[in-house]
């Protein structure tokens, strides 16, 4: 099987890296040779975060994708993140290590169904979470991330009729802190839906000095008992500034790597899911990426993200509107 057939069959280039190759050095050499930048989400494996040029949440990745002077953007995250980078930088080659790295939240909002939903509620401003496909973004007036969702909603008139999709938990949380009554699409992230409230309460009893940090994609009962609710970037920043020495963290466990690096004297306990066999909660899509796949992706410049130009032109407007609002509020 040749390289392209391997990519088409698997969604990634599966050629083995020579056992004598220092893969980290090889990746660095390829980056320099091809004027490439590696961007990684906080939920990526530790070793990927360590070799990335940019590590951040969806907002930071979007901002950096719009600003970079690199010829190639390798986005180590999930598929919609690669699409967002391509929408913002159409002249650049955008690569992802594995096309199978999807997103349960994006999958919960098919563009055709969302379009029908919008038509059922005419006269509404459509606000979509960044965790959506390019086709859904093309149906949207403003895109948000968990970092800037409140600021974006606050920027709209108080009497504005709003549709918010696709995450019902994030939408419900934003409604609760803004006093809005947005109409919510019924979607959710499978990782944040799986956290066990009972187990977290038990962890808190065992660690009474620990603060609970939760992502707003979690269900409302968990958010109610959290000491801090925020995006991955917000959770990271809070842990750095807090006087507490111990934290129970209710989001994908990849963020713990950056938390530990920035606060080595503190303890971070991953919040458990309902599955009794697991002590932490990982996104299997995020964890599909590997150093070997990154090396092969840079070497062969596959898989490459392509976005239909008609969709891209429509989708870039709500993303740019989001970035403008974020800049205004210093986010």
N, C-alpha and C positions, 0 to 999 in steps of 0.2 A: 504494500500500500504506500503510495507516495504522500508527500506532506499535505497537499491540498485535500486529497481524499480522506486523510486522517482527520483533518479539520472539519470537513463536511460531515463525516460520520459521527465524530465525538463532540463537536462544538469547541474543540481546542486542539492544538498540535501536540500529539502524544509521543513524539520522538524522544527517546531517552537522552539525557545529558551524560556525556562521558564521565565516568566515575572519577577520573583524574582532574576534572574541571573544578576550579574554585568558583562556584556558581555566583557568589556575591561579587567577586572581582569581575567575572564575565559579564554580569548584568551592568555593572558600572561602566565597563568598556563599551558595551553596546549603546548605552545611554549617551555617552560622549560622542561616539562615532555617528550616531543618527540624530543628534540634537533632540533627544527625547526627555520627557519628564514623567516620572512615576507619581501618580496621585493615589492615595489609599484612604479608605474610610476607616474610622475608629474600630469598626467591627472585624477588620481583617486580622489574620494570624500575626502574632508578635513579630516574627521574622520579616514579614512583608512590611509592617509599619516601620521597622528599623531601617529598611533600605529605601523607603519612599522619600521623595523630595518634598512632598506635601502630605500631611496626615490631618484629616479633619472630618467634620460632619458634612452633610449635603450642601449647606450654605457655603462653607469655605471651599469645597470642591468646585462648586459652580462659579464662585468668584474667581478662583485661581485659573479655571479653564478659560474664562473670558479674558484674563490678563496675560497669560503665558506667551512667551516668545518662542517656545519650542516648536519644532516641526511636527513632532509626534507626541500625543498624549496617551499614555498607558494608564487606564483607569482601573485600578484594582478595587473592585466593589461589586456591585450588581448591575444588571443590564441597563436599567433606567438611568443610572449615573453616567454611563458611557453615552447614552442618547443625549442627556443634558449637555455634556461637554461638546458633542458634535453640533448640537443646535446653536450653541454659543460661539463655536469656533469652526464653522463649516469648511474653512480653507485648510484646516489641519487634519492629519490622519489620526483618528481616535481608535485605539486598540483596547480590547478587554481580554484577559487571560482565558476566560471560559464562558462561552455563550449560554451555557446551562445555568449560570449564576443569575437566576431571576429574582422575583420578589413577590411574596404571597399577597402583600398589600396592593401592589400594582395589578396583579392578576385578579384581584377581587373587584376590579373596576374596568370591565371591557368598554372600549370606546363607543361601540354601537349602543350598548345598554345605557351608558352615561348620557349619550346624546338624547335618547328618548326621555330620560329622567329630566334633563334640562328643559325639553319642550313641554313637559307636563307642569313646569313651574315657570311660565314666561315672566319677564320683567325682573328677573333675579340676576345679580352679579355672581359669576361663577368663580369660586376660589378653590383651587386644587392643590393638594399636598404635592411636594416634589416627587414623592414615591408613586409616580404614575408614568404611563407610556407617553411617548411623543404625541401620539394621536389624541390622548386625553388632554394633554397640555394645549393642543391646538383648539380645543373646545372651551378653553379657560380664559378668564379675564385677568386673573392674577394668580401666580404660583406662590406657595409659601413653603417654608421649612418649619420644623418644630422650634427653631431658634427665633424666627421672626414672625410667626403666625399671629401672635397678639398684636404686634406693632402694625402689621398689615391690616388686620381687622379694625384696629383703633383708628387707622388713617381714613377709613370709609365713614360716610355720614351715619349718624346714629339710627336713622330710619331706613337705611339701605336694606333691601331684601337680598339675602345671600344664600346661595347653595354652597355647601362645603363638602368636599369629597377628597379621598375616599375613606379616610379613617374616622369611624364614628367615635372612638375614644378621644382622640385629639380634638375633634370637633366639639364634643360634649364638654371637654375641659375648657376650651376657648369660650364657649357659650357661658360657662359658669364664672369665669373671671372677667368677662367683658359685659355681661348682662345682655348679650345678644340672643336671638332666637333663630339661628341659622338652620336651614333645612339640611339634614345630614344624609349623605350616602352611606349605606350599610356595609362598610368594608372594615377590615382589621388586619393587623400584622400577626401572623401565627406565633411569633416569638413572644411578643408582649402580651398576647392573650393567654399564654400558658403559665404565667407566674401563679404560684400557689399562695393565696393570702394566708391560709392557715400555717403554712410552713414559714412564711416570713414573720408572722406574729410570734411563732415559736422561736425563731432565730433572735428576734428582738428580746424575748424573755431571757434567752441564754446570754445575750450581749446587750444589757440595758443601757450601756454607755454608747452604743452605736446609733448613728443617724441613718434613717432610711432615705435613699435617693431614688427617685422613680422617673421614668420617661413618660411623657403625657400620652403615649400610645397604650399605656397600661389601662386596665379597667378601673372604673371610678372608685370601688372600695379600697383598692391599693393606693390610689392617689390621695384618698382621704387620710390615710395614716402616715403618709410620707412627710418627712421633715423638709424635703425640697423636691419640687417637680420641675423638670426642665429637659432640654435637649441634651444630647451627648456632650456638646461643648459646654453647656451650662452646668451639667453635673460635674464635669471635670474641673471647671473653674471654682465651683462651690467647694469641692473637696480640698482644693488648694488653699482657700481662704478660711475655711472653717477651723475653729479651735479643737474640734473633735478629732480623736485619733483613730476612730473605727467607724466604718460605714458598711451598710447593707445596700448593695447596688442592684436595682431592678431595671436592668436593660441588658442588651446583648453583652456577653462577658468580654468581648474584645476590648472594650473601653478600659477595662481594669489595667491593661498594660501601660497605657499613658498615665493613668492615675497613680500607679505605683512608681513610674519613672519620675513624675513631678513631685510626689510626696512619699519618698522612700521610708519615712519613719511612721507611716500610717498603715492601718490594716483595712483591706477591702474584701468584703465577703460577697460573692455572687449570690443573688437571690435565686432560690430553686424554683423549678417549674413543677407542675402537678405530677409529672412522671417521677415516681419514687426512686428510680434508678439513677437519676441525674442530680448532681450537686450544683450545676450551673445551667444556663440557658443559652445555647448557641444557635445561630442561624446557619443551617446547613448550606444555604446558597452562598453566603459570605465566605464560608470555610472551604468552598470548592477551589478557590485560587491558591496557588503555591508558587514557590520560587522557581521551580522547574518550568511551570507554565508561563511565568513572566519572562523567563529567559527565552523560551521558544517563541513566544509572542513577539518579543523585540527582534529576535533573529530573523523570523520569517515575515514579520509585519502582518500577521493574521492571529486571531479573527479581527476584522475591522468593522466598526460600526458605520452603518449608512442610514441616513434619514431622508425620506422622500422630501424633495425641496418644497413642494407645496405645503406639506405638513410643517416642515421646519420654519418656514416664513411665518406661519400662524403661531407656532409654539414659542418662537423666540420673544414675541411681544410680551406675554404675561411673565416670562422669566426676567426680562429686562426691567419690567415694571417692579417686580419684587426686588431686584438688585438696587434699583434707584431708591426705593423706600428703605431698604436695609442701610444703604449709605447715609441717607438722611438721618436715621436714628442711631448711627454709629455702630451698627451690628455687623 
